[in-house]
Amino acid sequence: MKKINIKGKEYVEVNERVIHLRKNFGTKDNMFGINTQVYEWDKENKEIIIRAWITDKNDKVVGSG
């Protein structure tokens, strides 16, 4: 996956993570979903906090961040 440097740390952008998830885990037998929720949106300072979580085909949460 393509990485960028943010404040001295390697970071994989969300769009790259989604592509990786869909490519590697998006089959009918092993389907995962991605859900998001905006917690804070400071338009003046151009900052946003979003919670994201991944669910399996039974809607069980298997990861979040």
KAQUI-V493075 format. One record per helix or strand of 3 or more residues. SS is the DSSP state (H for helix, E for strand). FROM is the first residue (numbers start at 1). LEN is the number of residues. Records with the same first field share a line. If there is no record, write none. Layout:
SS->FROM-LEN  FROM-LEN
//
This chain:
E->3-4  9-4  33-10  47-9  61-4
H->14-12
//
